[in-house]
Amino acid sequence: MFFFNSCATGEIGKVGDGIRSSVTQYYGCREEDIPLGRCDTGATTHGYFRFGRSVCYGSCTGRTAQLEPGGALFDSAEEVMIQGGKVYLPFDPDEIVENLRHEAHAEDWRQGSSSTLASLYYFFRPIFPVGFRRHLQRFHFRGWEKLAFPQWPVDCSIESLFEQVMLQSLRATGAQCIPFIWFWPGSSSSCAIMTHDIETGAGRDFCPQLMDIDDAFGIKASFQVIPEERYEVKPEFLELLRRRDFEVVIHDLNHDGHLYRNREQFLERAKKINAYGKEYGAKGFRAGVLYRKQIWFDALDFEYEMSVPNVAHLDPQPGGCCTVMPYFVGDVLEIPVTTIQDYTLFNILSDYSINIWKRQTEIILEKHGLMSFILHPDYMMKQRERRVCSELLEHLATLKRDNRVWITTPGEVNRWWRQRAEMKLVEDGPGWAIEGPGSERARVAYAIEVDGQLVLTLDEPNERYCVTMRSDLAPAKSPTNGPITD
């Protein structure tokens, strides 16, 4: 946990025993460049409040936090103080970030898939036609568009919070620039991954055709396979996926909706799931229906997990992690689902265009984040759905060409994010260098304030450059530059 200097008591705080704060972990910058203190004046309340554009959930001093996210939330940015080269916040950013990432804002999932209605639904689901399931689901999700938080179609509360802290740190220290480790390899502006959840035997049999479609656009994906009950998973099928450079990920145990029913049953199933992971050579896991309980992830023997939505208004389990970046849950890397699923788009919203996906990619690209997609081979066998799939893949190929988006696989994201977490930013004469495994692919980036906004750039700054960037002149446009509103 990050310890703060207290503006109320004047006591000196410290960075706790080498543990990096969530802000410096996110940017890969030095702790001394983000000098934070805690302003403990006033009573402390717990609930929802704002910090600039971010909706936060947790403890805050000063004014009263709200019990619900809707309505007018007070902006805690008004309580921020800069004094003695430090930024004093009325909250602990580590607490807020952890609460958002781990969905502490969502109602405790007391019933989930173990409720009577859910149990009945999953018992009869195999015999329900898609049309009937669609009507049930539309009824269940009625009123979803009125939910205020997380923000649809993409919630970037965590990214916005970090940006505000970085901006305030620049002001407090008077630094022209703060160097950090760029989010993605080389000069990639953002990242995108394609994943395919296989739910039926028919979907499994369609996978070779879907691989052909992916390959036509130069995109490799991961295929999530269900080990038990749904269909047979032959070694030849797994070998075909790998031979064509696609990845294998474990998808639940049997996809019956009861994986997280209770702790005892989960641990029993986790043992089987872990065994299948070793047998299939899979390093990643995704639960069925995006059910999840992040505090139980320690029982999963996988390097990465992909079951947490960015915003879950249209998923059976509510919540959302409010970030478009991967993050660690213990030793497991969570690679969140940051865009709408194809099934939801087609069957709940009755939308057969890529307009929502395009809007989501625009938002994520602005934050240099991860675009994570789920397309099921089971729903790609009809011509209309296959056309939409091709349009999306073409859009991603365009983003790769025109915006330098890194199109890769979940396994590669996992490898890069782990390497980046271990890299160090060090002084190198008058400039900066990055040390650690994989650093040959890393780039030093810089945070700069321009006309009251934060700009993240890969251009190497110098005194003249920084002065120019702070003038009334507009910054040079670049795929990796983007203004961040104060």
C-alpha positions, -999 to +999 in steps of 0.1 A: +000+000+000+012+035-007+016+057+024+008+094+022+022+125+038-006+140+059-013+177+055-034+175+086-007+162+110+024+172+091+039+137+097+063+124+071+050+094+051+069+070+029+066+046+000+060+013+018+088-012+017+094-011-020+058-016-029+050+007-058+018+027-059-009+020-084+000+052-102+036+044-107+028+008-116+004+020-143+029+044-159+061+026-151+076+058-138+096+066-107+080+070-073+096+104-067+080+118-098+045+112-083+048+130-049+015+123-032+002+132+002-031+126+020-052+156+030-071+143+060-090+175+069-127+169+076-148+139+082-143+107+061-173+092+043-175+061+020-193+059-013-194+075-047-177+107-057-160+122-087-124+131-094-125+151-125-140+128-151-136+097-130-163+082-109-147+069-077-159+045-051-143+044-016-133+066+013-130+104+009-125+133+033-140+167+030-175+166+015-200+137+017-197+108-007-230+094-021-245+060-016-256+057-052-236+066-084-265+085-101-272+122-097-248+150-090-216+137-073-193+161-057-159+166-074-131+158-051-107+176-074-119+208-057-103+195-025-068+188-040-040+209-026-005+215-039+020+224-012+057+220-008+061+202-041+035+175-032+000+168-043-024+163-014-055+142-022-087+138-002-086+100-009-061+071-013-058+064-050-046+029-044-078+021-025-100+036-052-083+018-080-084-015-061-121-010-054-129-003-091-107-030-106-121-056-082-157-044-086-162-035-049-188-011-062-210-039-074-236-055-052-222-086-035-230-115-058-249-134-031-271-154-055-255-152-089-259-184-109-269-204-078-303-186-076-334-207-082-343-189-114-307-192-127-306-229-119-338-235-137-326-215-167-293-234-170-311-267-165-335-261-194-311-239-215-299-268-238-335-273-250-344-236-252-342-223-288-321-191-293-352-170-300-368-180-267-336-173-248-333-140-265-368-129-252-359-140-217-326-121-217-342-089-231-367-090-203-339-095-178-319-066-191-347-041-194-337-007-182-300-013-186-295+019-205-305+040-174-276+026-153-253+055-145-222+036-136-200+021-149-204+044-179-216+028-211-202+020-237-167+021-221-158+032-186-123+048-183-125+060-147-092+045-137-074+059-167-088+093-160-079+092-124-043+083-132-042+111-158-054+136-132-028+125-107+000+128-134-012+163-143-012+174-107+022+159-102+036+179-131+022+211-115+034+203-080+070+195-090+073+221-117+088+194-140+086+201-177+081+164-184+077+132-164+093+102-182+076+068-181+076+034-198+052+034-228+022+011-225+029-011-255+059-024-275+076+000-298+055+029-310+022+011-309-006+035-300-029+009-285-036-029-285-063-052-297-070-089-292-096-112-308-109-141-288-134-169-299-154-188-272-165-222-286-198-232-270-211-261-291-199-289-313-211-271-343-191-241-333-160-263-329-165-277-364-167-241-378-134-231-363-113-239-393-134-216-414-132-189-388-094-192-387-095-187-425-115-155-420-091-142-393-061-150-415-076-131-444-072-100-423-039-109-408-053-114-373-045-143-350-068-151-321-073-173-291-099-201-291-115-208-257-124-245-255-148-261-230-131-293-216-162-313-204-197-322-215-204-297-243-183-314-271-153-336-275-119-318-276-096-340-296-058-335-295-059-332-333-082-301-330-058-284-305-029-292-327-046-276-357-051-244-337-015-243-326-001-253-360-019-223-375-005-200-348-038-196-329-039-199-291-057-223-268-075-210-237-096-230-212-132-219-212-148-229-179-152-266-171-186-275-186-202-240-190-232-248-169-232-214-152-224-228-117-186-224-116-188-199-088-219-213-070-199-218-038-163-219-026-162-257-020-176-266-055-154-239-071-122-254-056-132-289-068-138-277-103-107-255-103-085-286-097-100-301-129-097-269-148-061-265-138-054-301-149-070-294-183-049-263-186-017-284-182-030-311-205-039-286-233-009-264-227-031-234-220-019-204-200-052-185-200-087-190-186-121-176-191-153-185-172-186-192-189-210-162-192-182-140-178-191-151-142-163-143-118-152-138-083-118-121-083-109-130-047-110-167-058-086-163-087-057-175-066-071-211-070-066-209-108-032-221-120-031-199-150-010-169-160-039-148-172-077-146-169-103-130-192-137-129-175-140-094-162-160-069-183-151-032-184-188-025-180-213-053-174-247-037-179-256-064-205-240-094-187-258-117-162-234-107-135-234-069-129-203-048-122-173-038-144-137-031-137-137+005-151-104+002-169-092-006-204-058-018-193-047-053-180-041-055-143-028-080-118-050-099-093-023-115-072-001-134-096-028-137-123-030-110-150-066-100-157-071-091-194-106-074-192-133-077-219-135-041-230-161-043-259-196-057-263-199-095-272-213-105-305-242-125-289-252-094-270-250-072-300-270-095-322-296-110-299-301-084-271-297-052-290-307-066-324-278-046-340-261-060-370-236-032-375-202-025-361-212+010-349-210+002-312-177-015-317-163+015-336-174+038-309-158+016-282-125+014-302-125+052-305-128+056-267-102+030-260-078+044-286-079+078-269-067+061-237-041+040-255-058+010-240-067-027-248-095-035-272-107-070-263-133-087-285-153-119-281-167-135-313-183-170-310-179-194-339-213-207-329-229-174-341-207-169-372-222-196-393-249-175-409-241-151-437-254-119-419-233-125-387-203-135-408-205-103-427-205-083-395-175-103-383-156-095-414-164-058-411-151-058-376-119-076-386-114-051-415-119-022-391-092-037-368-068-041-398-074-005-406-066+006-371-034-014-373-024+003-405-035+039-398-032+041-360-004+017-353-026-005-331-008-036-320-030-066-331-018-096-311-030-125-289-038-127-252-007-148-246+015-121-261-003-094-240+004-115-210+041-119-218+045-082-225+026-069-195+046-091-172+079-080-187+068-043-185+059-047-149+095-057-141+112-031-162+129-001-146+133+035-158+169+047-152+189+078-159+212+075-189+234+106-191+211+135-199+183+112-209+165+080-198+168+043-205+148+012-197+163-019-181+150-054-178+140-084-200+121-073-231+133-037-227+146-038-263+109-035-273+101-008-248+101+030-254+105+059-230+075+082-232+068+116-216+039+132-198+037+170-205+011+197-197+000+217-227-026+245-222-040+229-191-041+194-207-020+163-203-002+151-234+015+117-235+041+116-262+069+093-275+088+123-289+120+129-269+117+163-252+143+189-248+142+223-232+132+240-264+106+213-272+090+216-237+088+254-239+072+251-273+047+225-260+037+249-232+032+278-255+000+288-273+011+267-303-009+235-309+011+203-303+022+183-333-003+156-340+009+120-337-009+086-334+006+083-299-002+119-288-035+128-273-049+156-252-063+146-218-087+172-205-082+185-170 
